[in-house]
Amino acid sequence: MSKLKIGSLLLIVFTLTGCVWKSEYNARLADIDNLKKNASALDEQLKKSEADKATLQDQLTRLQKEHADLQARNKVLSDDNANLDNLLKAKKGELSAQITAMRAQIAEKEMALSAKNAEIAALKQEKELAVQEKEKSIAEMKKTYNSLVGEMNEEIKKGEITITQLKDKLSVNMVEKILFDSGSAEIKKDGKKVIDRVAEILVKVTDKQIRVEGYTDNVPISSRLASKFPTNWELSTARATTVARYLQDKGIDPKLLSAAGYSGYRPVAANDSDEGRARNRRIEISLIPKEIDSATPPESPK
């Protein structure tokens, strides 16, 4: 082959080779450029990842701190809860003891109330019985009053005797002249007849005290009687005692009898006239309720 041909061939080869290298070179440049771009993008991503990592690290640190705070608070709450449980248990025990004590008090109060109600019921029954006894007593007194009024009708008409009843008290008022002579404490014969009729009715009375009371006017005792009755006190008392003893002789229980003299200090009329003084000179026989302390004998010593 001639040198010219060889040269031409080499030129062609070099030309072709140069074209190939250039093409590859450009391709490599493009690849490098792409790699640079990719590397830049990766670098940006790396920076972003580092920033995200730092953010996440901050968040992690914050969360860890919050977690620690929550754990501390949880411990405090747990301790508080334990203390509260203990306090509640103590309070429960205290309240239980108080409830038990209150129930005991309520039971005691209920027993006391029950006893009080029973006492009230007993008192009510006792009151009802007392009222019944009172009504019965008044009825009996009324019966006695009617008997005395019927028996003493003539003396009542003459004004020698007055008979009054006020609930459970009955009084027979007899003027002096039908029982005694002036200045005397001895019952006259006609006076005894009057008292006999009264005694026939009073002897049936067993649930009342029979009190005999003597009264005078305000005229002082005369000198001829002063040795026997120094004052009207002695005269009024002697007359009351004489009538009481006479009633006893007629069968009236002496335990029911009592006698008292009041002289002229309890007048029923003015002493400025003969009529008034005559009304004040009197004997009163009163039926009154028994007095427990006087009607009931004392217990004998054991």
C-alpha positions in Angstrom: 0.0 0.0 0.0 1.2 3.4 -0.8 2.1 5.9 1.9 -0.7 8.1 0.6 -3.3 5.5 1.2 -1.8 4.6 4.5 -1.9 8.2 5.5 -5.4 8.6 4.3 -6.4 5.6 6.2 -4.7 6.8 9.4 -6.4 10.2 8.9 -9.7 8.6 8.6 -9.0 6.4 11.6 -7.9 9.4 13.6 -10.8 11.3 12.5 -13.2 8.6 13.3 -11.4 7.9 16.6 -11.4 11.5 17.5 -15.1 11.7 16.9 -15.7 8.7 19.1 -13.6 10.1 21.9 -15.2 13.5 21.7 -18.6 11.9 21.9 -17.6 9.8 24.8 -15.9 12.8 26.4 -19.0 14.8 26.1 -21.0 12.0 27.4 -18.6 11.7 30.3 -18.9 15.4 30.9 -22.6 15.2 30.9 -22.4 12.3 33.3 -20.1 14.3 35.5 -22.3 17.2 35.3 -25.3 15.1 36.3 -23.2 13.5 39.1 -22.4 17.0 40.3 -26.0 18.0 40.1 -26.9 14.8 41.9 -24.2 15.3 44.4 -25.4 18.9 45.0 -28.9 17.6 45.4 -27.7 15.0 47.8 -25.7 17.6 49.6 -28.8 19.7 49.9 -30.7 16.6 51.1 -27.9 15.9 53.5 -28.1 19.4 54.9 -31.8 19.2 55.1 -31.5 15.8 56.8 -29.0 17.2 59.2 -31.4 20.1 60.0 -34.2 17.6 60.4 -32.0 15.5 62.6 -31.2 18.6 64.7 -34.9 19.4 64.9 -35.7 15.8 65.8 -32.9 15.8 68.3 -34.4 19.0 69.9 -37.8 17.4 69.8 -36.4 14.2 71.4 -34.6 16.2 74.1 -37.8 18.2 74.7 -39.9 15.0 74.8 -37.3 13.3 77.1 -37.6 16.3 79.4 -41.3 16.2 79.2 -41.2 12.5 79.9 -39.0 13.1 82.9 -41.3 15.8 84.1 -44.3 13.5 83.6 -42.5 10.7 85.5 -41.8 13.2 88.3 -45.4 14.4 88.3 -46.6 10.8 88.1 -44.5 10.0 91.2 -45.9 13.0 93.0 -49.4 12.0 92.0 -48.7 8.4 93.0 -47.4 9.6 96.4 -50.4 11.9 96.8 -52.7 9.1 95.8 -51.0 6.8 98.4 -51.4 9.6 101.0 -55.0 10.1 100.0 -55.7 6.4 100.3 -54.2 6.4 103.8 -56.2 9.6 104.6 -59.4 8.1 103.2 -58.8 4.9 105.2 -58.2 6.9 108.4 -61.3 9.0 107.6 -63.3 5.9 106.9 -62.3 4.4 110.2 -63.1 7.6 112.0 -66.4 8.0 110.3 -67.2 4.4 111.0 -66.5 4.9 114.7 -68.6 8.1 114.6 -71.5 6.3 112.9 -71.3 3.5 115.5 -71.3 6.0 118.3 -74.2 7.9 116.7 -76.1 4.7 116.3 -75.6 3.9 119.9 -76.7 7.5 120.8 -79.7 7.1 118.6 -80.6 3.8 120.2 -80.2 5.3 123.6 -82.3 8.3 122.6 -85.0 6.0 121.1 -85.0 4.0 124.4 -85.3 7.2 126.4 -88.0 8.4 124.1 -89.8 5.1 124.4 -89.5 5.4 128.2 -90.7 9.0 128.0 -93.6 8.0 125.8 -94.5 5.2 128.2 -94.2 7.7 131.1 -96.4 10.1 129.2 -98.9 7.4 128.5 -98.9 6.4 132.2 -99.3 10.0 133.3 -102.1 10.4 130.8 -103.8 7.3 132.1 -103.2 8.5 135.6 -104.6 11.9 134.7 -107.7 10.3 133.2 -108.1 8.2 136.3 -107.7 11.3 138.4 -110.3 13.1 136.4 -112.6 10.2 136.7 -112.0 10.0 140.4 -112.5 13.8 140.6 -115.8 13.6 138.7 -116.8 10.7 140.9 -115.9 12.6 144.0 -117.8 15.7 142.8 -120.8 13.4 142.1 -120.6 11.9 145.5 -120.2 15.4 147.0 -123.3 16.5 145.1 -125.2 13.5 146.5 -124.1 14.4 150.0 -125.0 18.0 149.4 -128.5 17.0 148.2 -129.0 14.7 151.2 -127.9 17.5 153.6 -130.1 20.1 151.8 -133.1 17.7 151.9 -132.5 16.9 155.6 -131.9 20.5 156.7 -134.5 22.1 154.6 -136.4 23.7 157.5 -133.2 25.1 159.1 -132.1 26.4 155.7 -135.4 28.2 155.2 -135.0 29.8 158.7 -131.5 31.0 157.8 -129.9 28.9 160.6 -128.0 26.7 158.2 -126.4 27.4 154.8 -125.0 24.6 152.7 -122.7 25.3 149.8 -120.8 23.2 147.3 -117.8 24.4 145.2 -116.6 21.5 143.0 -115.1 19.0 145.5 -115.6 21.1 148.7 -118.8 21.2 150.7 -119.5 23.4 153.7 -122.3 23.3 156.2 -122.5 26.6 158.0 -124.5 26.7 161.3 -125.1 29.8 163.2 -124.2 29.9 166.9 -127.7 30.1 168.3 -128.8 26.6 167.2 -125.8 25.0 168.8 -124.5 27.0 171.7 -125.6 29.5 174.3 -123.8 32.8 174.4 -120.2 32.4 175.8 -120.6 28.6 176.0 -118.8 25.7 174.3 -121.4 23.1 175.4 -123.7 21.9 172.6 -127.4 22.6 173.4 -129.9 19.7 173.4 -131.6 21.0 170.3 -128.2 21.6 168.7 -127.3 18.0 169.2 -130.4 17.0 167.4 -129.3 19.1 164.4 -125.8 17.6 164.5 -127.2 14.1 164.8 -129.0 14.6 161.5 -125.8 15.9 159.9 -123.8 13.0 161.3 -126.2 10.5 159.8 -125.2 11.7 156.4 -121.5 12.4 157.1 -120.9 9.0 158.6 -121.2 7.6 155.1 -118.4 9.8 153.9 -115.1 7.9 153.9 -113.0 9.6 151.1 -113.0 13.2 152.5 -111.5 15.1 155.4 -114.2 16.6 157.7 -112.9 19.8 159.1 -114.8 21.6 161.9 -114.1 25.3 162.1 -115.2 27.7 164.9 -115.7 31.5 164.3 -116.8 34.4 166.6 -117.7 38.0 166.1 -115.3 40.8 167.1 -116.8 41.4 170.6 -114.3 40.7 173.3 -114.9 38.0 175.9 -116.7 39.3 179.0 -114.9 39.5 182.3 -117.1 36.8 183.8 -115.9 34.3 181.1 -112.3 35.4 180.9 -111.1 32.8 183.4 -112.5 30.0 181.1 -112.0 31.6 177.7 -109.4 34.4 177.9 -110.2 35.4 174.2 -112.3 34.5 171.3 -109.5 32.3 170.1 -110.1 29.9 173.0 -113.9 30.0 172.6 -113.9 29.4 168.8 -111.4 26.5 169.2 -113.3 24.9 172.1 -116.6 25.0 170.1 -114.9 23.4 167.0 -113.3 20.7 169.2 -116.6 20.0 171.0 -118.4 19.5 167.7 -115.6 17.3 166.3 -115.7 15.1 169.4 -119.5 14.8 169.2 -119.2 13.7 165.5 -116.7 11.1 166.6 -119.2 9.8 169.2 -121.7 9.5 166.4 -119.5 7.1 164.5 -117.5 9.3 162.2 -113.9 8.1 161.8 -111.7 10.4 163.9 -108.9 10.0 161.3 -111.0 12.1 159.0 -111.8 14.8 161.6 -109.9 18.0 162.4 -110.8 21.0 164.4 -109.7 24.6 164.3 -110.7 28.0 165.8 -110.3 31.3 163.9 -111.7 33.7 166.5 -113.3 36.8 164.8 -110.6 37.2 162.2 -112.5 35.6 159.2 -115.9 37.4 159.2 -118.5 36.7 156.5 -120.4 39.9 157.4 -119.7 43.3 158.9 -119.6 43.5 162.7 -121.4 46.8 162.9 -124.9 45.3 163.4 -126.5 42.5 165.5 -127.4 40.6 162.3 -123.9 40.8 161.0 -122.3 39.7 164.2 -124.8 36.8 164.5 -123.7 35.6 161.0 -120.1 35.7 162.1 -120.7 33.6 165.2 -120.8 30.2 163.5 -119.6 26.6 163.1 -118.6 25.4 159.6 -118.3 21.7 158.8 -116.3 21.4 155.6 -115.8 18.3 153.5 -112.5 18.6 151.5 -110.2 16.3 149.6 -107.9 14.2 151.8 -104.4 15.4 152.3 -102.0 12.6 151.5 -99.5 13.5 154.3 -102.2 13.7 156.9 -104.4 10.9 155.7 -101.6 8.3 155.2 -99.9 7.1 158.4 -96.0 7.1 158.3 -94.2 3.9 157.6 -92.9 2.1 160.7 -89.1 2.0 160.8 -87.5 -1.2 159.5 
